[in-house]
């Protein structure tokens, strides 16, 4: 059997996922970027729910993200809230209507089938994690990993703690992606 180029496979999988997302988005009157924003907001923690973090995560311009946020807010899918300590900072959250639309837009069958394959063989998942980490390092981009996999994540007798921010973490924060994530 001929050796397969892993990056060709990743590119093809990405194309198939994006194709399915475009179909679902078209049915719902959305653009793929709208889905990407709502998906990110459904998975990020309180340190990463800002327009700047979103822009960095998506690798898009501030203008594109700003226009997208305005549209999603107008449709009632997201909410902007000023930070209680720094009124110049804005936090973003996904509203119930946005979550409903996001769940309708996700190509669940596609994700379920792929997840089942990874669950059968964890070593395959590690290959993807390692490849992503290598690409992020080579590109000097933030990892945006799960909080609980960060080198600054600490379990305490009271729960969880971030050694970077010196703040306690909720169970929910620990299970979401964080812009401050640092690979161990």
N, C-alpha and C positions, 0 to 999 in steps of 0.2 A: 504494500500500500504506500502511495506517495505521501511524503510529509506535508502536512497542511500548514499554511501560514496563519498563525494565530491572529495577527492583526487583520487579515482579510476576513476571518470569521467574526471578529469583534465588530468590524465595520459593517458587515452584512447583517449581523444581529441588530445593530443600532438602526440600520436602514429599515428593517422589518418592524421594529418597535415604533419608529417615527411614522411609518406608513399607517400603521394601525391607529396611532394617536391622531394623525391628520383626518382619518376617516371619522373617528368618533367626534373630533372637534368640529368638523364640517356639519355633522348631524345636529350639534348643539349650538352652532353659530359662534364658535370660538376659533381662535388661532392657536397653534401649538404653543406659542410663548405664554398664552394665558394659562394653559394647563401646566406648563413648567413652573410658572410663578406660584400657582395654587398648590401644586405638589410640594414645592420647596417649603412653603409656609405651613403645610400640614406636617412637615417632618423636622423643622428647625426648632432649636431651643431659644430661650429668652435672650441669649447673647448674640443671636444670629437672625433675629426677626426685623432687621432694619433694611432700608432700601440699599445702603452701601454693601451690606453682606450679600443681599440678593443679587446685586449687580456683579459682584465678585464671583459668586457661585455660578451664575449663568454665563459669565464671560461676555456680557453684552454691554452696550454703551449705557451711560446714565440716562440719556434721552429716551432710548427705547424702553428702558425699565420704567422711567417716570410716566411715559404715555400709557404703558400697559397698566401700571398701578392706578392711574386716573380712571381708565376704562373699567377696570375690575371693581373699583370703589363705587363708581357710578351705577354699575349693575347690581350692587349690593352683595358682592362676593367676598370682599375684604374690607377691613376697617383699619384706619390709621389712628394711632393714639400717641400723643406727646408723652415723652419720658417724664416721670414724676420728679426726677432729680435734675435733668437737663432738658429744658423745654425746646431746645433746638433739635434734639434727637427725636425721631419718629419710630415707633414700633408698629409692625404690621401684624394683623391676625386674620385668619380665615374665618369667615362667618358661616353659619349653618347652611345658608343657601350655596355658598361657595363649596363647602364640603360635599353637599349633595351633587352638585354639578361635577366636581372632581371625581366622585365615585362613579357617576354615569359615564364619564369620559375615559376612565382607565380601561384598557383592553385586558380585562381580568383573565380571560381564557389563556391568552398569550403569557401573562405573568405567572399564572398558576402552573402551566406546563413547564416553563423554564425553572421555576422554583422547585418543582418536584424532582427535576433532574439534578439540581444542585444538592438537594436534601439527601439524595441517594448516595452521593459521593462528595464528601466535604473537601477532599483534596482538589477537586475542580474549582470550588469556590475560592480556595486559597490562591490558586493560580491567578484568578481574576483580581483578587485583592492585592496580591504582590505586583501584578502588572500595573494596576491603577496607581499604587504607591510609587512605583518607579517612574511612571509618566508624570505624576505630580511633582516629584523631586526634580526631574529633568526640566520641567516647565517652570519650576520655582513657584508653583501655585499652592494655595492652602489646601489641606486635605479634606476639610469639612467632614470629618469622620464622626462616628457616634461618640458622644461625650464619655460614655463608660469605657471606651477603648483608648482614651487619651492618656498621655504620660502624667498629666496633672490631676487626673481623677483619683480620688481617695475614698475608701470606705471608712467610716468612723462608727463609733458605738451609737451615735445619734442618727446615722444615715449616710449621706454622701456629701463630699466637699471638693471644691475646685481649688487646688494649690496655686493656680495662676491668678484667679480673681479674689481668692481668699474669702469665698462665699459658700454657704451651704447650697446644695443642689437637691432639687426634688427628684422623686423617682422618675417623673415625666421628663425633666430636663436631662437626666442621665441616659435616657433611651432615645434621644433625638440628636440630630446632627448639629455641630457647633463650628462656627468659623474659627474659633481659637484652638481647635483640635491640633494636637501635636503627636505625631506617631511616636510610639514608645521606642 
